[in-house]
Amino acid sequence: MSFLPRSYLPSTTTTTTPPPPEPSTQSSSPATSEHHQPNAPTPTTPPPHSRSPLPLFLAGLTFTSLSLLLTRRTLHRRHLALLPKFYNPPYHPLLGPSYPSPHTAPVNGAVEAIEALSIASVNVASFGLLVVGGGLWWWDVRGLEDLRGRVRRGMGVSVGGEGDAEEEMEEWIAGVLRRKEGKVERGRRRRREEEEDE
């Protein structure tokens, strides 16, 4: 057992440890007892915007599973409808080979197209929810503000200057809207002048 460090080897000598000191019977002042609590748990409350994105991922996983089950059931039902019955003649027994058998399932193209579109929409939406929820959970994005901060840091924009950038954007939009209103007003004046000249 020489490959183990000495701290892991059992001690061959017996040592006695002194007993722990007994608590004093004197009442200590409350100020010193409040400050001397190294093992006291500190209450931690998460910020109000720190919801976990895991439920979104799990909802996406559930909806994707259900949509795949729905798609499989629909495809199986369509496949069974295409198979002929055992004693089903390929044509109408009284009218002849020009007419299809009355026992075949009627085909309505519009209904089948709407059903296919709705199933595809459900599949895409549930898979999108799965991907977005998984991405948010993987990168631990806890809210819209967190996502904005990460994108801005990734683009190299300082996160602290949000107010200035928003003010500049508001001023720019207000200027664009003023120019548009001026153009509309000039167009109205021209139309009025043309109408008065006629």
C-alpha positions as CSV (number, residue, x, y, z in Angstrom):
1,M,0.0,0.0,0.0
2,S,2.9,2.3,-0.6
3,F,1.1,3.8,-3.7
4,L,-1.4,5.7,-1.4
5,P,-0.4,9.0,0.1
6,R,0.3,9.1,3.8
7,S,-3.0,10.9,4.5
8,Y,-4.9,7.9,3.3
9,L,-2.9,5.3,5.2
10,P,-4.3,4.3,8.6
11,S,-2.4,5.7,11.5
12,T,-0.5,3.1,13.7
13,T,-0.3,5.3,16.7
14,T,-3.3,6.2,18.8
15,T,-3.9,9.8,19.5
16,T,-6.5,11.3,21.7
17,T,-8.3,14.3,20.6
18,P,-9.3,16.8,23.2
19,P,-13.1,17.0,23.8
20,P,-14.9,20.0,22.2
21,P,-15.2,23.0,24.4
22,E,-18.5,23.1,26.3
23,P,-20.8,26.0,25.5
24,S,-20.5,28.7,28.1
25,T,-23.3,29.1,30.5
26,Q,-23.1,32.9,30.3
27,S,-25.6,34.5,28.0
28,S,-23.8,36.2,25.2
29,S,-25.0,39.4,23.8
30,P,-27.4,39.2,20.8
31,A,-25.2,41.3,18.7
32,T,-22.3,38.9,18.8
33,S,-24.5,35.8,18.4
34,E,-26.1,37.3,15.3
35,H,-22.8,38.0,13.6
36,H,-21.2,34.7,14.4
37,Q,-23.3,32.2,12.4
38,P,-21.0,30.8,9.8
39,N,-23.3,27.9,8.9
40,A,-26.5,29.8,8.8
41,P,-28.3,29.4,5.5
42,T,-28.8,32.6,3.6
43,P,-32.1,32.9,1.8
44,T,-31.7,33.2,-1.9
45,T,-34.5,34.4,-4.1
46,P,-34.2,34.2,-7.8
47,P,-34.9,37.4,-9.7
48,P,-38.5,37.7,-11.0
49,H,-37.4,37.2,-14.7
50,S,-35.4,34.0,-14.1
51,R,-37.9,31.5,-15.3
52,S,-36.3,28.3,-16.5
53,P,-36.8,27.5,-20.3
54,L,-36.9,23.8,-19.5
55,P,-40.8,23.7,-19.5
56,L,-40.8,25.2,-23.0
57,F,-38.4,22.5,-24.2
58,L,-40.5,19.8,-22.5
59,A,-43.7,21.2,-24.1
60,G,-42.0,21.1,-27.5
61,L,-40.9,17.5,-26.9
62,T,-44.5,16.5,-25.9
63,F,-46.1,18.2,-28.8
64,T,-43.6,16.8,-31.3
65,S,-44.3,13.3,-29.9
66,L,-48.1,13.8,-30.2
67,S,-47.9,15.2,-33.7
68,L,-45.7,12.3,-34.8
69,L,-48.2,9.9,-33.3
70,L,-51.1,11.7,-35.1
71,T,-49.1,11.6,-38.4
72,R,-48.5,7.9,-38.0
73,R,-52.1,7.2,-37.3
74,T,-53.3,9.2,-40.3
75,L,-50.8,7.5,-42.7
76,H,-51.8,4.1,-41.3
77,R,-55.5,4.9,-41.8
78,R,-54.9,6.1,-45.4
79,H,-52.9,3.0,-46.2
80,L,-55.6,0.7,-44.9
81,A,-58.2,2.6,-47.0
82,L,-56.2,2.0,-50.1
83,L,-56.1,-1.8,-49.6
84,P,-59.0,-3.6,-51.2
85,K,-61.3,-5.8,-49.2
86,F,-61.0,-9.6,-49.6
87,Y,-64.0,-10.2,-51.8
88,N,-64.1,-6.7,-53.3
89,P,-64.6,-6.8,-57.1
90,P,-62.4,-4.3,-59.0
91,Y,-65.4,-2.9,-60.8
92,H,-69.2,-2.4,-60.3
93,P,-70.8,-5.9,-60.5
94,L,-74.0,-4.6,-62.3
95,L,-72.7,-1.7,-64.4
96,G,-69.6,-3.3,-65.7
97,P,-65.8,-2.6,-65.8
98,S,-66.3,1.1,-66.8
99,Y,-67.6,1.9,-63.3
100,P,-65.6,1.6,-60.1
101,S,-66.7,-0.7,-57.3
102,P,-69.2,0.8,-54.8
103,H,-67.2,-0.7,-52.0
104,T,-64.1,1.4,-52.6
105,A,-63.5,4.4,-50.3
106,P,-64.6,7.7,-51.9
107,V,-61.7,10.1,-52.6
108,N,-62.2,13.8,-51.9
109,G,-59.0,15.7,-52.9
110,A,-59.9,18.9,-51.1
111,V,-60.5,17.2,-47.8
112,E,-57.3,15.2,-48.1
113,A,-55.3,18.4,-49.0
114,I,-56.7,20.3,-46.0
115,E,-55.9,17.3,-43.7
116,A,-52.3,17.1,-45.0
117,L,-51.8,20.8,-44.6
118,S,-53.1,20.8,-41.1
119,I,-50.9,17.8,-40.1
120,A,-47.9,19.4,-41.7
121,S,-48.6,22.7,-39.8
122,V,-48.9,20.9,-36.5
123,N,-45.7,19.0,-37.1
124,V,-43.7,22.2,-38.1
125,A,-45.1,24.2,-35.1
126,S,-44.3,21.5,-32.6
127,F,-40.9,20.9,-34.0
128,G,-40.2,24.7,-33.9
129,L,-41.3,24.8,-30.3
130,L,-38.9,21.9,-29.6
131,V,-36.0,23.6,-31.3
132,V,-36.6,27.0,-29.7
133,G,-37.1,25.6,-26.2
134,G,-34.1,23.3,-26.5
135,G,-31.9,26.2,-27.7
136,L,-33.1,28.5,-24.9
137,W,-32.5,25.7,-22.4
138,W,-29.1,24.8,-23.8
139,W,-27.8,28.4,-23.7
140,D,-29.6,29.1,-20.4
141,V,-31.5,32.1,-21.8
142,R,-34.0,33.1,-19.0
143,G,-35.9,35.9,-20.7
144,L,-36.1,38.5,-23.4
145,E,-33.7,40.9,-21.6
146,D,-31.2,38.2,-21.2
147,L,-31.4,37.3,-24.9
148,R,-31.1,41.0,-25.9
149,G,-28.0,41.4,-23.7
150,R,-26.4,38.3,-25.1
151,V,-27.0,39.3,-28.7
152,R,-25.7,42.8,-28.1
153,R,-22.6,41.4,-26.4
154,G,-22.1,39.1,-29.3
155,M,-22.4,42.0,-31.8
156,G,-19.9,44.1,-29.8
157,V,-22.5,46.7,-28.7
158,S,-22.1,47.9,-25.1
159,V,-25.0,46.7,-23.0
160,G,-25.0,49.8,-20.7
161,G,-25.8,52.2,-23.6
162,E,-29.2,50.8,-24.3
163,G,-31.0,54.1,-23.5
164,D,-28.9,56.1,-25.9
165,A,-29.4,53.7,-28.8
166,E,-33.1,53.6,-28.2
167,E,-33.3,57.4,-28.1
168,E,-31.4,57.6,-31.4
169,M,-33.7,55.0,-32.9
170,E,-36.8,56.9,-31.7
171,E,-35.4,60.2,-33.2
172,W,-34.7,58.5,-36.5
173,I,-38.2,57.0,-36.7
174,A,-39.8,60.3,-35.7
175,G,-37.8,62.0,-38.5
176,V,-38.9,59.4,-41.1
177,L,-42.5,59.8,-40.1
178,R,-42.3,63.6,-40.3
179,R,-40.9,63.4,-43.8
180,K,-43.6,61.0,-44.8
181,E,-46.3,63.2,-43.4
182,G,-44.8,66.2,-45.2
183,K,-44.9,64.3,-48.5
184,V,-48.6,63.3,-47.9
185,E,-49.5,66.8,-47.1
186,R,-47.8,68.2,-50.2
187,G,-49.6,65.6,-52.3
188,R,-53.0,66.7,-50.8
189,R,-52.2,70.4,-51.6
190,R,-51.3,69.5,-55.2
191,R,-54.6,67.6,-55.6
192,R,-56.5,70.5,-54.2
193,E,-54.8,73.0,-56.4
194,E,-55.4,70.8,-59.5
195,E,-59.1,70.4,-58.5
196,E,-59.5,74.2,-58.0
197,D,-57.8,74.9,-61.4
198,E,-60.3,72.7,-63.2
